[in-house]
C-alpha cells in the first residue's frame, strides 16, 4: 500500500496543474487558481504530467491523469479532480490553503 503524502497549508508555495498535451482547460484552471490564491502568495503553474518540477508542493490533475502524475512525482501531494471548473476537490484545496490545515494526497 502506498502511503499518501500530506503537507501543511502554510508550506504550500507552488502548485502545479498537470495536464496532458492539448488540454487547454488546465490552463484555465491554473489561471483560476492563481486568482483565488493570490492573497496566499502561492505560485501556480501548469506543466505536462510527465514533467512535474521537483519544487512542486502540490500537484492538481484530472483524475484520468492521476496515475501518471503519481508516477512522475511520487513524493508530492496529489489532488485529482473530475471537472475543470467548480470541482469540490479543488475548492477544498483552495479553502484549506486560505484557512489553514493539512492537505492530503
Jmol script that loads the backbone (N, CA, C; Angstrom):
load data "model"
ATOM      1  N   UNK A   1       0.839  -1.187   0.000  1.00  0.00           N
ATOM      2  CA  UNK A   1       0.000   0.000   0.000  1.00  0.00           C
ATOM      3  C   UNK A   1       0.882   1.249   0.000  1.00  0.00           C
ATOM      4  N   UNK A   2       0.564   2.190  -0.869  1.00  0.00           N
ATOM      5  CA  UNK A   2       1.316   3.427  -0.961  1.00  0.00           C
ATOM      6  C   UNK A   2       0.834   4.401   0.101  1.00  0.00           C
ATOM      7  N   UNK A   3       1.781   4.983   0.831  1.00  0.00           N
ATOM      8  CA  UNK A   3       1.429   5.977   1.840  1.00  0.00           C
ATOM      9  C   UNK A   3       1.177   7.307   1.144  1.00  0.00           C
ATOM     10  N   UNK A   4       0.055   7.914   1.449  1.00  0.00           N
ATOM     11  CA  UNK A   4      -0.278   9.190   0.832  1.00  0.00           C
ATOM     12  C   UNK A   4       0.550  10.302   1.460  1.00  0.00           C
ATOM     13  N   UNK A   5       0.963  11.244   0.640  1.00  0.00           N
ATOM     14  CA  UNK A   5       1.707  12.399   1.113  1.00  0.00           C
ATOM     15  C   UNK A   5       0.742  13.394   1.754  1.00  0.00           C
ATOM     16  N   UNK A   6       1.244  14.177   2.692  1.00  0.00           N
ATOM     17  CA  UNK A   6       0.468  15.265   3.284  1.00  0.00           C
ATOM     18  C   UNK A   6       1.367  16.491   3.364  1.00  0.00           C
ATOM     19  N   UNK A   7       0.743  17.663   3.427  1.00  0.00           N
ATOM     20  CA  UNK A   7       1.502  18.899   3.585  1.00  0.00           C
ATOM     21  C   UNK A   7       0.636  19.886   4.351  1.00  0.00           C
ATOM     22  N   UNK A   8       1.261  20.666   5.218  1.00  0.00           N
ATOM     23  CA  UNK A   8       0.532  21.708   5.926  1.00  0.00           C
ATOM     24  C   UNK A   8       0.318  22.871   4.961  1.00  0.00           C
ATOM     25  N   UNK A   9      -0.843  23.480   5.024  1.00  0.00           N
ATOM     26  CA  UNK A   9      -1.177  24.542   4.071  1.00  0.00           C
ATOM     27  C   UNK A   9      -0.167  25.686   4.080  1.00  0.00           C
ATOM     28  N   UNK A  10       0.440  25.977   5.225  1.00  0.00           N
ATOM     29  CA  UNK A  10       1.411  27.070   5.284  1.00  0.00           C
ATOM     30  C   UNK A  10       2.703  26.742   4.540  1.00  0.00           C
ATOM     31  N   UNK A  11       2.909  25.456   4.224  1.00  0.00           N
ATOM     32  CA  UNK A  11       4.108  25.038   3.500  1.00  0.00           C
ATOM     33  C   UNK A  11       3.885  24.941   1.990  1.00  0.00           C
ATOM     34  N   UNK A  12       2.695  25.311   1.527  1.00  0.00           N
ATOM     35  CA  UNK A  12       2.402  25.264   0.094  1.00  0.00           C
ATOM     36  C   UNK A  12       2.831  26.584  -0.538  1.00  0.00           C
ATOM     37  N   UNK A  13       3.848  26.512  -1.386  1.00  0.00           N
ATOM     38  CA  UNK A  13       4.355  27.693  -2.087  1.00  0.00           C
ATOM     39  C   UNK A  13       4.181  27.572  -3.593  1.00  0.00           C
ATOM     40  N   UNK A  14       4.071  26.323  -4.073  1.00  0.00           N
ATOM     41  CA  UNK A  14       3.954  26.127  -5.520  1.00  0.00           C
ATOM     42  C   UNK A  14       2.997  24.978  -5.823  1.00  0.00           C
ATOM     43  N   UNK A  15       1.976  25.287  -6.631  1.00  0.00           N
ATOM     44  CA  UNK A  15       1.020  24.286  -7.088  1.00  0.00           C
ATOM     45  C   UNK A  15       1.222  24.099  -8.585  1.00  0.00           C
ATOM     46  N   UNK A  16       1.255  22.859  -8.999  1.00  0.00           N
ATOM     47  CA  UNK A  16       1.347  22.534 -10.418  1.00  0.00           C
ATOM     48  C   UNK A  16       0.017  21.948 -10.868  1.00  0.00           C
ATOM     49  N   UNK A  17      -0.541  22.497 -11.940  1.00  0.00           N
ATOM     50  CA  UNK A  17      -1.697  21.894 -12.598  1.00  0.00           C
ATOM     51  C   UNK A  17      -1.109  21.059 -13.731  1.00  0.00           C
ATOM     52  N   UNK A  18      -1.110  19.747 -13.541  1.00  0.00           N
ATOM     53  CA  UNK A  18      -0.514  18.838 -14.524  1.00  0.00           C
ATOM     54  C   UNK A  18      -1.555  18.495 -15.579  1.00  0.00           C
ATOM     55  N   UNK A  19      -1.120  18.525 -16.838  1.00  0.00           N
ATOM     56  CA  UNK A  19      -2.063  18.305 -17.929  1.00  0.00           C
ATOM     57  C   UNK A  19      -1.477  17.335 -18.945  1.00  0.00           C
ATOM     58  N   UNK A  20      -2.344  16.924 -19.841  1.00  0.00           N
ATOM     59  CA  UNK A  20      -1.930  16.117 -20.976  1.00  0.00           C
ATOM     60  C   UNK A  20      -1.822  17.072 -22.156  1.00  0.00           C
ATOM     61  N   UNK A  21      -1.062  16.737 -23.152  1.00  0.00           N
ATOM     62  CA  UNK A  21      -0.867  17.620 -24.301  1.00  0.00           C
ATOM     63  C   UNK A  21      -2.206  18.031 -24.902  1.00  0.00           C
ATOM     64  N   UNK A  22      -2.368  19.335 -25.105  1.00  0.00           N
ATOM     65  CA  UNK A  22      -3.546  19.829 -25.796  1.00  0.00           C
ATOM     66  C   UNK A  22      -4.766  20.102 -24.947  1.00  0.00           C
ATOM     67  N   UNK A  23      -4.668  19.961 -23.638  1.00  0.00           N
ATOM     68  CA  UNK A  23      -5.826  20.219 -22.775  1.00  0.00           C
ATOM     69  C   UNK A  23      -5.798  21.672 -22.302  1.00  0.00           C
ATOM     70  N   UNK A  24      -6.373  22.568 -23.087  1.00  0.00           N
ATOM     71  CA  UNK A  24      -6.391  23.987 -22.747  1.00  0.00           C
ATOM     72  C   UNK A  24      -7.144  24.292 -21.471  1.00  0.00           C
ATOM     73  N   UNK A  25      -8.021  23.390 -21.064  1.00  0.00           N
ATOM     74  CA  UNK A  25      -8.797  23.623 -19.847  1.00  0.00           C
ATOM     75  C   UNK A  25      -7.906  23.660 -18.613  1.00  0.00           C
ATOM     76  N   UNK A  26      -6.765  22.998 -18.649  1.00  0.00           N
ATOM     77  CA  UNK A  26      -5.853  23.048 -17.500  1.00  0.00           C
ATOM     78  C   UNK A  26      -5.238  24.436 -17.359  1.00  0.00           C
ATOM     79  N   UNK A  27      -5.044  25.129 -18.481  1.00  0.00           N
ATOM     80  CA  UNK A  27      -4.536  26.500 -18.437  1.00  0.00           C
ATOM     81  C   UNK A  27      -5.565  27.397 -17.750  1.00  0.00           C
ATOM     82  N   UNK A  28      -6.847  27.185 -18.071  1.00  0.00           N
ATOM     83  CA  UNK A  28      -7.913  27.958 -17.425  1.00  0.00           C
ATOM     84  C   UNK A  28      -7.957  27.679 -15.926  1.00  0.00           C
ATOM     85  N   UNK A  29      -7.802  26.408 -15.543  1.00  0.00           N
ATOM     86  CA  UNK A  29      -7.817  26.057 -14.125  1.00  0.00           C
ATOM     87  C   UNK A  29      -6.633  26.700 -13.405  1.00  0.00           C
ATOM     88  N   UNK A  30      -5.453  26.667 -14.015  1.00  0.00           N
ATOM     89  CA  UNK A  30      -4.275  27.288 -13.398  1.00  0.00           C
ATOM     90  C   UNK A  30      -4.509  28.784 -13.201  1.00  0.00           C
ATOM     91  N   UNK A  31      -5.100  29.434 -14.186  1.00  0.00           N
ATOM     92  CA  UNK A  31      -5.398  30.862 -14.088  1.00  0.00           C
ATOM     93  C   UNK A  31      -6.397  31.137 -12.965  1.00  0.00           C
ATOM     94  N   UNK A  32      -7.415  30.300 -12.872  1.00  0.00           N
ATOM     95  CA  UNK A  32      -8.424  30.432 -11.816  1.00  0.00           C
ATOM     96  C   UNK A  32      -7.775  30.260 -10.439  1.00  0.00           C
ATOM     97  N   UNK A  33      -6.929  29.245 -10.284  1.00  0.00           N
ATOM     98  CA  UNK A  33      -6.248  29.013  -9.003  1.00  0.00           C
ATOM     99  C   UNK A  33      -5.335  30.186  -8.655  1.00  0.00           C
ATOM    100  N   UNK A  34      -4.635  30.716  -9.654  1.00  0.00           N
ATOM    101  CA  UNK A  34      -3.742  31.855  -9.441  1.00  0.00           C
ATOM    102  C   UNK A  34      -4.523  33.022  -8.832  1.00  0.00           C
ATOM    103  N   UNK A  35      -5.690  33.309  -9.396  1.00  0.00           N
ATOM    104  CA  UNK A  35      -6.526  34.411  -8.889  1.00  0.00           C
ATOM    105  C   UNK A  35      -7.018  34.114  -7.475  1.00  0.00           C
ATOM    106  N   UNK A  36      -7.489  32.889  -7.244  1.00  0.00           N
ATOM    107  CA  UNK A  36      -8.050  32.532  -5.942  1.00  0.00           C
ATOM    108  C   UNK A  36      -6.995  32.526  -4.842  1.00  0.00           C
ATOM    109  N   UNK A  37      -5.742  32.245  -5.200  1.00  0.00           N
ATOM    110  CA  UNK A  37      -4.687  32.102  -4.189  1.00  0.00           C
ATOM    111  C   UNK A  37      -3.705  33.270  -4.182  1.00  0.00           C
ATOM    112  N   UNK A  38      -4.034  34.340  -4.898  1.00  0.00           N
ATOM    113  CA  UNK A  38      -3.131  35.490  -4.974  1.00  0.00           C
ATOM    114  C   UNK A  38      -2.786  36.020  -3.587  1.00  0.00           C
ATOM    115  N   UNK A  39      -3.789  36.119  -2.722  1.00  0.00           N
ATOM    116  CA  UNK A  39      -3.562  36.650  -1.373  1.00  0.00           C
ATOM    117  C   UNK A  39      -2.726  35.713  -0.510  1.00  0.00           C
ATOM    118  N   UNK A  40      -2.654  34.445  -0.884  1.00  0.00           N
ATOM    119  CA  UNK A  40      -1.882  33.465  -0.113  1.00  0.00           C
ATOM    120  C   UNK A  40      -0.442  33.358  -0.603  1.00  0.00           C
ATOM    121  N   UNK A  41      -0.093  34.133  -1.631  1.00  0.00           N
ATOM    122  CA  UNK A  41       1.261  34.121  -2.208  1.00  0.00           C
ATOM    123  C   UNK A  41       1.697  32.724  -2.642  1.00  0.00           C
ATOM    124  N   UNK A  42       0.787  32.008  -3.292  1.00  0.00           N
ATOM    125  CA  UNK A  42       1.098  30.679  -3.810  1.00  0.00           C
ATOM    126  C   UNK A  42       1.294  30.792  -5.314  1.00  0.00           C
ATOM    127  N   UNK A  43       2.409  30.270  -5.789  1.00  0.00           N
ATOM    128  CA  UNK A  43       2.703  30.260  -7.222  1.00  0.00           C
ATOM    129  C   UNK A  43       1.956  29.092  -7.866  1.00  0.00           C
ATOM    130  N   UNK A  44       1.293  29.349  -8.993  1.00  0.00           N
ATOM    131  CA  UNK A  44       0.557  28.303  -9.708  1.00  0.00           C
ATOM    132  C   UNK A  44       1.068  28.247 -11.142  1.00  0.00           C
ATOM    133  N   UNK A  45       1.460  27.056 -11.579  1.00  0.00           N
ATOM    134  CA  UNK A  45       1.932  26.850 -12.947  1.00  0.00           C
ATOM    135  C   UNK A  45       1.244  25.625 -13.521  1.00  0.00           C
ATOM    136  N   UNK A  46       1.229  25.520 -14.835  1.00  0.00           N
ATOM    137  CA  UNK A  46       0.753  24.274 -15.451  1.00  0.00           C
ATOM    138  C   UNK A  46       1.897  23.683 -16.265  1.00  0.00           C
ATOM    139  N   UNK A  47       2.035  22.373 -16.173  1.00  0.00           N
ATOM    140  CA  UNK A  47       3.089  21.660 -16.891  1.00  0.00           C
ATOM    141  C   UNK A  47       2.523  20.334 -17.397  1.00  0.00           C
ATOM    142  N   UNK A  48       3.189  19.732 -18.372  1.00  0.00           N
ATOM    143  CA  UNK A  48       2.790  18.381 -18.789  1.00  0.00           C
ATOM    144  C   UNK A  48       2.924  17.410 -17.616  1.00  0.00           C
ATOM    145  N   UNK A  49       2.037  16.436 -17.576  1.00  0.00           N
ATOM    146  CA  UNK A  49       2.004  15.480 -16.469  1.00  0.00           C
ATOM    147  C   UNK A  49       3.324  14.715 -16.332  1.00  0.00           C
ATOM    148  N   UNK A  50       4.059  14.551 -17.405  1.00  0.00           N
ATOM    149  CA  UNK A  50       5.333  13.824 -17.345  1.00  0.00           C
ATOM    150  C   UNK A  50       6.513  14.720 -16.988  1.00  0.00           C
ATOM    151  N   UNK A  51       6.259  16.024 -16.765  1.00  0.00           N
ATOM    152  CA  UNK A  51       7.338  16.975 -16.479  1.00  0.00           C
ATOM    153  C   UNK A  51       7.057  17.802 -15.232  1.00  0.00           C
ATOM    154  N   UNK A  52       6.535  17.185 -14.202  1.00  0.00           N
ATOM    155  CA  UNK A  52       6.233  17.901 -12.959  1.00  0.00           C
ATOM    156  C   UNK A  52       7.548  18.296 -12.291  1.00  0.00           C
ATOM    157  N   UNK A  53       7.744  19.591 -12.013  1.00  0.00           N
ATOM    158  CA  UNK A  53       9.018  20.033 -11.438  1.00  0.00           C
ATOM    159  C   UNK A  53       9.216  19.557  -9.995  1.00  0.00           C
ATOM    160  N   UNK A  54      10.459  19.399  -9.624  1.00  0.00           N
ATOM    161  CA  UNK A  54      10.812  18.888  -8.296  1.00  0.00           C
ATOM    162  C   UNK A  54      10.393  19.833  -7.175  1.00  0.00           C
ATOM    163  N   UNK A  55      10.259  21.134  -7.479  1.00  0.00           N
ATOM    164  CA  UNK A  55       9.921  22.087  -6.418  1.00  0.00           C
ATOM    165  C   UNK A  55       8.412  22.270  -6.225  1.00  0.00           C
ATOM    166  N   UNK A  56       7.613  21.443  -6.871  1.00  0.00           N
ATOM    167  CA  UNK A  56       6.157  21.498  -6.668  1.00  0.00           C
ATOM    168  C   UNK A  56       5.825  21.017  -5.259  1.00  0.00           C
ATOM    169  N   UNK A  57       4.889  21.697  -4.608  1.00  0.00           N
ATOM    170  CA  UNK A  57       4.421  21.252  -3.295  1.00  0.00           C
ATOM    171  C   UNK A  57       3.153  20.418  -3.421  1.00  0.00           C
ATOM    172  N   UNK A  58       2.277  20.830  -4.337  1.00  0.00           N
ATOM    173  CA  UNK A  58       1.010  20.139  -4.580  1.00  0.00           C
ATOM    174  C   UNK A  58       0.817  20.022  -6.086  1.00  0.00           C
ATOM    175  N   UNK A  59       0.335  18.861  -6.517  1.00  0.00           N
ATOM    176  CA  UNK A  59       0.029  18.633  -7.929  1.00  0.00           C
ATOM    177  C   UNK A  59      -1.476  18.437  -8.055  1.00  0.00           C
ATOM    178  N   UNK A  60      -2.089  19.209  -8.936  1.00  0.00           N
ATOM    179  CA  UNK A  60      -3.518  19.111  -9.223  1.00  0.00           C
ATOM    180  C   UNK A  60      -3.643  18.576 -10.643  1.00  0.00           C
ATOM    181  N   UNK A  61      -4.452  17.533 -10.838  1.00  0.00           N
ATOM    182  CA  UNK A  61      -4.632  16.998 -12.190  1.00  0.00           C
ATOM    183  C   UNK A  61      -5.977  16.306 -12.307  1.00  0.00           C
ATOM    184  N   UNK A  62      -6.419  16.138 -13.546  1.00  0.00           N
ATOM    185  CA  UNK A  62      -7.658  15.404 -13.794  1.00  0.00           C
ATOM    186  C   UNK A  62      -7.469  13.974 -13.298  1.00  0.00           C
ATOM    187  N   UNK A  63      -8.530  13.385 -12.769  1.00  0.00           N
ATOM    188  CA  UNK A  63      -8.460  12.024 -12.221  1.00  0.00           C
ATOM    189  C   UNK A  63      -7.929  11.026 -13.242  1.00  0.00           C
ATOM    190  N   UNK A  64      -8.198  11.259 -14.516  1.00  0.00           N
ATOM    191  CA  UNK A  64      -7.715  10.367 -15.564  1.00  0.00           C
ATOM    192  C   UNK A  64      -6.208  10.388 -15.737  1.00  0.00           C
ATOM    193  N   UNK A  65      -5.554  11.416 -15.198  1.00  0.00           N
ATOM    194  CA  UNK A  65      -4.092  11.532 -15.286  1.00  0.00           C
ATOM    195  C   UNK A  65      -3.406  11.234 -13.957  1.00  0.00           C
ATOM    196  N   UNK A  66      -4.169  10.896 -12.933  1.00  0.00           N
ATOM    197  CA  UNK A  66      -3.618  10.744 -11.581  1.00  0.00           C
ATOM    198  C   UNK A  66      -2.512   9.695 -11.506  1.00  0.00           C
ATOM    199  N   UNK A  67      -2.687   8.558 -12.161  1.00  0.00           N
ATOM    200  CA  UNK A  67      -1.664   7.504 -12.103  1.00  0.00           C
ATOM    201  C   UNK A  67      -0.360   7.985 -12.728  1.00  0.00           C
ATOM    202  N   UNK A  68      -0.460   8.694 -13.843  1.00  0.00           N
ATOM    203  CA  UNK A  68       0.749   9.218 -14.495  1.00  0.00           C
ATOM    204  C   UNK A  68       1.409  10.301 -13.647  1.00  0.00           C
ATOM    205  N   UNK A  69       0.593  11.150 -13.019  1.00  0.00           N
ATOM    206  CA  UNK A  69       1.138  12.195 -12.154  1.00  0.00           C
ATOM    207  C   UNK A  69       1.835  11.575 -10.949  1.00  0.00           C
ATOM    208  N   UNK A  70       1.233  10.542 -10.373  1.00  0.00           N
ATOM    209  CA  UNK A  70       1.824   9.862  -9.217  1.00  0.00           C
ATOM    210  C   UNK A  70       3.163   9.232  -9.611  1.00  0.00           C
ATOM    211  N   UNK A  71       3.232   8.688 -10.813  1.00  0.00           N
ATOM    212  CA  UNK A  71       4.472   8.081 -11.297  1.00  0.00           C
ATOM    213  C   UNK A  71       5.545   9.149 -11.524  1.00  0.00           C
ATOM    214  N   UNK A  72       5.130  10.298 -12.040  1.00  0.00           N
ATOM    215  CA  UNK A  72       6.054  11.386 -12.340  1.00  0.00           C
ATOM    216  C   UNK A  72       6.541  12.098 -11.078  1.00  0.00           C
ATOM    217  N   UNK A  73       5.684  12.160 -10.057  1.00  0.00           N
ATOM    218  CA  UNK A  73       6.016  12.881  -8.820  1.00  0.00           C
ATOM    219  C   UNK A  73       5.501  12.093  -7.619  1.00  0.00           C
ATOM    220  N   UNK A  74       6.129  10.941  -7.330  1.00  0.00           N
ATOM    221  CA  UNK A  74       5.597  10.030  -6.305  1.00  0.00           C
ATOM    222  C   UNK A  74       5.578  10.592  -4.884  1.00  0.00           C
ATOM    223  N   UNK A  75       6.412  11.571  -4.596  1.00  0.00           N
ATOM    224  CA  UNK A  75       6.500  12.097  -3.232  1.00  0.00           C
ATOM    225  C   UNK A  75       5.666  13.357  -3.020  1.00  0.00           C
ATOM    226  N   UNK A  76       4.913  13.777  -4.029  1.00  0.00           N
ATOM    227  CA  UNK A  76       4.146  15.023  -3.943  1.00  0.00           C
ATOM    228  C   UNK A  76       2.701  14.765  -3.528  1.00  0.00           C
ATOM    229  N   UNK A  77       2.087  15.753  -2.895  1.00  0.00           N
ATOM    230  CA  UNK A  77       0.663  15.691  -2.597  1.00  0.00           C
ATOM    231  C   UNK A  77      -0.075  15.827  -3.926  1.00  0.00           C
ATOM    232  N   UNK A  78      -0.976  14.893  -4.200  1.00  0.00           N
ATOM    233  CA  UNK A  78      -1.718  14.867  -5.457  1.00  0.00           C
ATOM    234  C   UNK A  78      -3.201  15.091  -5.181  1.00  0.00           C
ATOM    235  N   UNK A  79      -3.778  16.091  -5.842  1.00  0.00           N
ATOM    236  CA  UNK A  79      -5.201  16.391  -5.704  1.00  0.00           C
ATOM    237  C   UNK A  79      -5.855  16.148  -7.064  1.00  0.00           C
ATOM    238  N   UNK A  80      -6.480  14.971  -7.239  1.00  0.00           N
ATOM    239  CA  UNK A  80      -7.168  14.706  -8.507  1.00  0.00           C
ATOM    240  C   UNK A  80      -8.568  15.319  -8.500  1.00  0.00           C
ATOM    241  N   UNK A  81      -9.035  15.738  -9.669  1.00  0.00           N
ATOM    242  CA  UNK A  81     -10.376  16.306  -9.780  1.00  0.00           C
ATOM    243  C   UNK A  81     -11.108  15.676 -10.959  1.00  0.00           C
ATOM    244  N   UNK A  82     -12.425  15.840 -10.977  1.00  0.00           N
ATOM    245  CA  UNK A  82     -13.264  15.283 -12.044  1.00  0.00           C
ATOM    246  C   UNK A  82     -13.645  16.324 -13.089  1.00  0.00           C
ATOM    247  N   UNK A  83     -13.965  17.546 -12.646  1.00  0.00           N
ATOM    248  CA  UNK A  83     -14.374  18.606 -13.573  1.00  0.00           C
ATOM    249  C   UNK A  83     -13.437  19.800 -13.428  1.00  0.00           C
ATOM    250  N   UNK A  84     -13.194  20.495 -14.540  1.00  0.00           N
ATOM    251  CA  UNK A  84     -12.188  21.557 -14.530  1.00  0.00           C
ATOM    252  C   UNK A  84     -12.622  22.815 -13.783  1.00  0.00           C
ATOM    253  N   UNK A  85     -13.908  23.110 -13.780  1.00  0.00           N
ATOM    254  CA  UNK A  85     -14.376  24.320 -13.109  1.00  0.00           C
ATOM    255  C   UNK A  85     -15.374  23.920 -12.016  1.00  0.00           C
ATOM    256  N   UNK A  86     -15.105  24.354 -10.786  1.00  0.00           N
ATOM    257  CA  UNK A  86     -16.029  24.108  -9.687  1.00  0.00           C
ATOM    258  C   UNK A  86     -15.936  22.732  -9.048  1.00  0.00           C
ATOM    259  N   UNK A  87     -14.840  22.021  -9.254  1.00  0.00           N
ATOM    260  CA  UNK A  87     -14.715  20.689  -8.656  1.00  0.00           C
ATOM    261  C   UNK A  87     -14.533  20.810  -7.138  1.00  0.00           C
ATOM    262  N   UNK A  88     -15.238  19.994  -6.348  1.00  0.00           N
ATOM    263  CA  UNK A  88     -15.124  20.063  -4.882  1.00  0.00           C
ATOM    264  C   UNK A  88     -13.699  19.838  -4.363  1.00  0.00           C
ATOM    265  N   UNK A  89     -12.911  18.999  -5.017  1.00  0.00           N
ATOM    266  CA  UNK A  89     -11.539  18.739  -4.554  1.00  0.00           C
ATOM    267  C   UNK A  89     -10.679  19.997  -4.684  1.00  0.00           C
ATOM    268  N   UNK A  90     -10.871  20.742  -5.761  1.00  0.00           N
ATOM    269  CA  UNK A  90     -10.108  21.977  -5.976  1.00  0.00           C
ATOM    270  C   UNK A  90     -10.589  23.053  -5.007  1.00  0.00           C
ATOM    271  N   UNK A  91     -11.898  23.146  -4.812  1.00  0.00           N
ATOM    272  CA  UNK A  91     -12.461  24.108  -3.856  1.00  0.00           C
ATOM    273  C   UNK A  91     -11.932  23.835  -2.451  1.00  0.00           C
ATOM    274  N   UNK A  92     -11.886  22.571  -2.064  1.00  0.00           N
ATOM    275  CA  UNK A  92     -11.371  22.190  -0.743  1.00  0.00           C
ATOM    276  C   UNK A  92      -9.898  22.577  -0.610  1.00  0.00           C
ATOM    277  N   UNK A  93      -9.102  22.360  -1.658  1.00  0.00           N
ATOM    278  CA  UNK A  93      -7.685  22.729  -1.642  1.00  0.00           C
ATOM    279  C   UNK A  93      -7.531  24.230  -1.408  1.00  0.00           C
ATOM    280  N   UNK A  94      -8.255  25.036  -2.176  1.00  0.00           N
ATOM    281  CA  UNK A  94      -8.179  26.495  -2.043  1.00  0.00           C
ATOM    282  C   UNK A  94      -8.592  26.921  -0.637  1.00  0.00           C
ATOM    283  N   UNK A  95      -9.704  26.388  -0.146  1.00  0.00           N
ATOM    284  CA  UNK A  95     -10.186  26.760   1.189  1.00  0.00           C
ATOM    285  C   UNK A  95      -9.201  26.363   2.281  1.00  0.00           C
ATOM    286  N   UNK A  96      -8.569  25.201   2.146  1.00  0.00           N
ATOM    287  CA  UNK A  96      -7.601  24.749   3.151  1.00  0.00           C
ATOM    288  C   UNK A  96      -6.365  25.639   3.147  1.00  0.00           C
ATOM    289  N   UNK A  97      -5.905  26.032   1.963  1.00  0.00           N
ATOM    290  CA  UNK A  97      -4.739  26.915   1.895  1.00  0.00           C
ATOM    291  C   UNK A  97      -5.067  28.265   2.521  1.00  0.00           C
ATOM    292  N   UNK A  98      -6.254  28.778   2.255  1.00  0.00           N
ATOM    293  CA  UNK A  98      -6.640  30.093   2.785  1.00  0.00           C
ATOM    294  C   UNK A  98      -6.883  30.075   4.289  1.00  0.00           C
ATOM    295  N   UNK A  99      -7.485  28.996   4.798  1.00  0.00           N
ATOM    296  CA  UNK A  99      -7.875  28.974   6.210  1.00  0.00           C
ATOM    297  C   UNK A  99      -6.918  28.193   7.102  1.00  0.00           C
ATOM    298  N   UNK A 100      -6.017  27.423   6.499  1.00  0.00           N
ATOM    299  CA  UNK A 100      -5.073  26.633   7.277  1.00  0.00           C
ATOM    300  C   UNK A 100      -5.553  25.211   7.458  1.00  0.00           C
ATOM    301  N   UNK A 101      -4.611  24.295   7.577  1.00  0.00           N
ATOM    302  CA  UNK A 101      -4.947  22.889   7.757  1.00  0.00           C
ATOM    303  C   UNK A 101      -4.002  22.002   6.971  1.00  0.00           C
ATOM    304  N   UNK A 102      -4.304  20.723   6.974  1.00  0.00           N
ATOM    305  CA  UNK A 102      -3.462  19.741   6.299  1.00  0.00           C
ATOM    306  C   UNK A 102      -4.113  19.322   4.994  1.00  0.00           C
ATOM    307  N   UNK A 103      -3.300  19.228   3.958  1.00  0.00           N
ATOM    308  CA  UNK A 103      -3.763  18.782   2.651  1.00  0.00           C
ATOM    309  C   UNK A 103      -3.255  17.367   2.455  1.00  0.00           C
ATOM    310  N   UNK A 104      -4.174  16.451   2.186  1.00  0.00           N
ATOM    311  CA  UNK A 104      -3.824  15.049   1.977  1.00  0.00           C
ATOM    312  C   UNK A 104      -3.843  14.741   0.494  1.00  0.00           C
ATOM    313  N   UNK A 105      -2.965  13.827   0.098  1.00  0.00           N
ATOM    314  CA  UNK A 105      -2.993  13.445  -1.307  1.00  0.00           C
ATOM    315  C   UNK A 105      -2.013  12.384  -1.588  1.00  0.00           C
TER     316      UNK A 105
END
end "model"
wireframe off; spacefill off
backbone 0.3
color backbone group
